[in-house]
Amino acid sequence: MSWSSRQERPRLGAAEGGSSAPERYEILGELGQGGMSVVFRARDKQLGRDVAVKVLHDFLARQPDARKRFHREAVAVARLRHPGIVEIHDYSGPDAEDAYIVCELIEGHTLRALVDEHGVPPHPELAVLVIAELVRALRHAHEQGIVHRDVKPENVMITPSGLLKLMDFGIAQIMEGATKLTATGTLLGSPAHMAPEVIDGKPSDHRSDIFSVGTMLYWLATGELPFQAPNPSALFRRILEGTYEPCQMLNPKIGNGLARVIDHALAADPEARYQDVSELQADLQKELEEVGLVPADSLVKRYLADPRGFAEQVRPKIVEALVAKGNQALEAGNVARAMDRFNRVLAIDPEHPEVARRVSLIGRRERFNRRARRAAVALAVAAGVAGVAGAGVAYWPEAHEAPAPVATKP
């Protein structure tokens, strides 16, 4: 039985290799729990600050290999220094009765809670803005050899000032070589965001994180998760098959470029996915630059601090940028690209006069061109038929000319 189920408090701070001050942390209350751990708010009596303490569940803490991995990951993740990653302050050490890590306490709410309150971003470009900030943090971790393995909205914290913080780094990695099930037989992790290779029990790496990021980008851009099913087995099957509704079917504001980014990140085969998070970051940056949402790191703070207000402020800017890009494409003779931009404008503002006129003109030109092409084909067919008929007339007398009269004797 875990200490939490006995209504006891963890014994923190007396382990060799961890904090040297016994009872250093005073537990103030529970913040939440999951399949692997319970998180508490605590007071660091030595430094006079509140912290978050994550305590490993007993069924994992009793496994020596799991405790060793927990210790190694805590040490490894503690080396990460990035404004978008929750900082680790302390760890229990391998011999502590309770296995725990002490983290920076983030005042705020999760990305999931933010969306529950305000809804998904009204413009897909704002979804890109959020994911681009998440990817910046993830890239730093990957460069240090750390794979998260449980990237999901619930593991992204948003501060009141709009800072985005990725948390729970490395915790999922302790499951390697041990059981992947909780004591009740439930698969650890978040199935809707799991990469196919993770579900299938195959080797996984940083590309599994990229897949999870793809599910979050899809969710923020459409309001729906890419993989949904009535039960876990059906959900796993859809993920393994890579079966999901094209994002543009759910949200016409999504452009062709962003749709390609999402599909690339969600490729079922890791070899067909982005091979490095820097590649994904570069494509996200292109999407933001197209609508002038740069510099992303400062704009995302404004959006996360005031989602509705910021969305209203940038709406005219996004429309203006798309109109300009559409006109440029039209002048260059790229009608398909122009229509992609113009259709996105009309999805935002169906009554936009300039774009409505241009789309109408393009439609008339396309209809005229189609009629002209059909007429040209008809003329060509008619000319071909006439040519064949003429050849037949010219040939017929030669083939069927009556024989010359034969002289007969009187």
JOWOUR-V919682 format. One record per run of one state. SS is the DSSP state (~ for helix, > for strand, _ for the rest). FROM is the first residue (numbers start at 0). LEN is the number of residues. If there is no record, write none. Layout:
ss=SS from=FROM len=LEN
ss=SS from=FROM len=LEN
//
This chain:
ss=_ from=0 len=24
ss=> from=24 len=9
ss=_ from=33 len=3
ss=> from=36 len=8
ss=_ from=44 len=4
ss=> from=48 len=8
ss=_ from=56 len=1
ss=~ from=57 len=4
ss=_ from=61 len=2
ss=~ from=63 len=15
ss=_ from=78 len=6
ss=> from=84 len=1
ss=_ from=85 len=2
ss=> from=87 len=4
ss=_ from=91 len=8
ss=> from=99 len=5
ss=_ from=104 len=3
ss=> from=107 len=3
ss=~ from=110 len=8
ss=_ from=118 len=5
ss=~ from=123 len=20
ss=_ from=143 len=9
ss=~ from=152 len=3
ss=> from=155 len=4
ss=_ from=159 len=4
ss=> from=163 len=3
ss=_ from=166 len=4
ss=~ from=170 len=5
ss=_ from=175 len=5
ss=> from=180 len=1
ss=_ from=181 len=5
ss=> from=186 len=1
ss=_ from=187 len=3
ss=~ from=190 len=3
ss=_ from=193 len=2
ss=~ from=195 len=4
ss=_ from=199 len=6
ss=~ from=205 len=17
ss=_ from=222 len=9
ss=~ from=231 len=10
ss=_ from=241 len=5
ss=~ from=246 len=4
ss=_ from=250 len=5
ss=~ from=255 len=10
ss=_ from=265 len=4
ss=~ from=269 len=3
ss=_ from=272 len=4
ss=~ from=276 len=14
ss=_ from=290 len=5
ss=~ from=295 len=10
ss=_ from=305 len=1
ss=~ from=306 len=25
ss=_ from=331 len=3
ss=~ from=334 len=14
ss=_ from=348 len=4
ss=~ from=352 len=48
ss=_ from=400 len=10
//
